[in-house]
């Protein structure tokens, strides 16, 4: 069974639509989103592997965290 996190993918979708790229997100960007502690920590640290394990869409991870991927 594939783990999918709607709140996690929702915030990543909003950032991707705004063409935002980040190494990590800020507390201000997470405000108002219904995220679990593990999801918040992964977004705040830019932990790509953890985001994937928590159910973030790989395409959205790549779009938002593009600076963390080598060219």
C-alpha positions in Angstrom: 0.0 0.0 0.0 1.3 3.4 -0.9 1.4 6.1 1.8 -0.1 9.4 0.6 -0.3 12.5 2.7 -3.0 14.9 1.4 -1.8 17.9 3.6 1.8 17.4 2.6 1.0 17.2 -1.1 -1.4 20.2 -0.8 1.4 22.5 0.5 3.8 21.2 -2.1 1.3 21.7 -4.9 0.6 25.3 -3.9 4.4 26.0 -3.9 4.9 24.2 -7.2 2.0 26.2 -8.8 3.6 29.4 -7.6 7.0 28.3 -9.1 8.7 28.4 -5.7 11.9 26.5 -5.2 13.5 26.0 -1.8 16.2 24.1 0.0 13.8 24.0 3.0 10.6 25.7 4.0 10.1 28.2 6.8 7.8 28.1 9.8 5.8 30.9 8.1 5.2 28.8 5.0 3.9 25.9 7.1 1.5 28.1 9.1 -2.1 27.1 8.7 -1.5 23.7 7.2 -2.7 20.5 8.9 0.7 18.8 9.0 2.0 16.2 11.4 5.2 16.7 13.3 7.2 14.4 11.1 5.9 16.2 8.0 6.8 19.6 9.5 10.3 18.5 10.4 10.9 17.0 6.9 9.8 20.3 5.2 11.7 22.5 7.6 14.9 20.5 7.1 14.4 19.8 3.4 14.7 16.0 4.0 13.8 14.7 0.6 14.0 11.0 1.5 11.7 11.5 4.5 9.2 13.5 2.5 9.0 10.6 0.0 8.6 8.1 2.9 5.8 10.3 4.4 3.8 10.2 1.1 4.9 13.3 -0.8 4.5 13.1 -4.5 8.0 12.6 -6.1 7.2 15.1 -8.9 6.3 17.8 -6.3 9.3 17.1 -4.2 11.5 17.6 -7.3 9.7 20.8 -8.3 9.8 22.5 -4.9 13.2 21.2 -3.7 15.0 21.6 -7.0 18.0 23.3 -5.5 18.7 20.1 -3.5 19.1 18.0 -6.6 22.4 17.9 -8.5 22.2 19.0 -12.1 
